[in-house]
Amino acid sequence: MSDDAPRPPPCDIAFTPSVKAAQMRLGSRSRMERLESDRPWQTEVTDDLGAFLAIIDTFFFATASAAGQPYIQHRGGPPGFLRVIDKRTLGFADFRGNRQYITVGNLAENPRCHIFILHFATQQRVKLWGRARYVEDDAALLRQLAVPGYRALVERAIVFEIEAWDVNCSQHITARYSEPEIAPAIDRLAARIKELEAEVARLKGSA
């Protein structure tokens, strides 16, 4: 494609001709076209996306073999372990796990991949399409993506080049909260219980 040729919209990475045909057959294609016009998919990290990634401690990473066999792997770590390297690039430390290395093997023959982030507390989900590679021999990059104080062995880095990303509505997401997210509310309740217990003891003493 020449520099002067019109570029396809970023959503075309997911809305293939087959997908558009399905949307047309099932009656949603006109709505998708309006959404594509009113809220185009992004290709770079915005301030909002960067702030969202800073609180994320879990996501799902999808790869596929050269034959197209899909694989989805959960990735977890401290909040913010999925780092913004630049406006088009994310990266994360590949912590040692079950040592099946399906993701590594898939990336070696097929760089196309997907990151799906679901944040239950805020009922938000973000979808990112792109290409990824693993890096094992870049000490500076491994230090950049390492998480100080987190007890996990970093085997390599995964670098993800963003091609398109979009957000979904909160429909059908049940709100759930992690221990750190709910801890402040529990602490307030515990403090209030102590206050009430002290008030009950005072009233009994003065009776």
Disulfide bonds with the S-S distance in Angstrom:
none
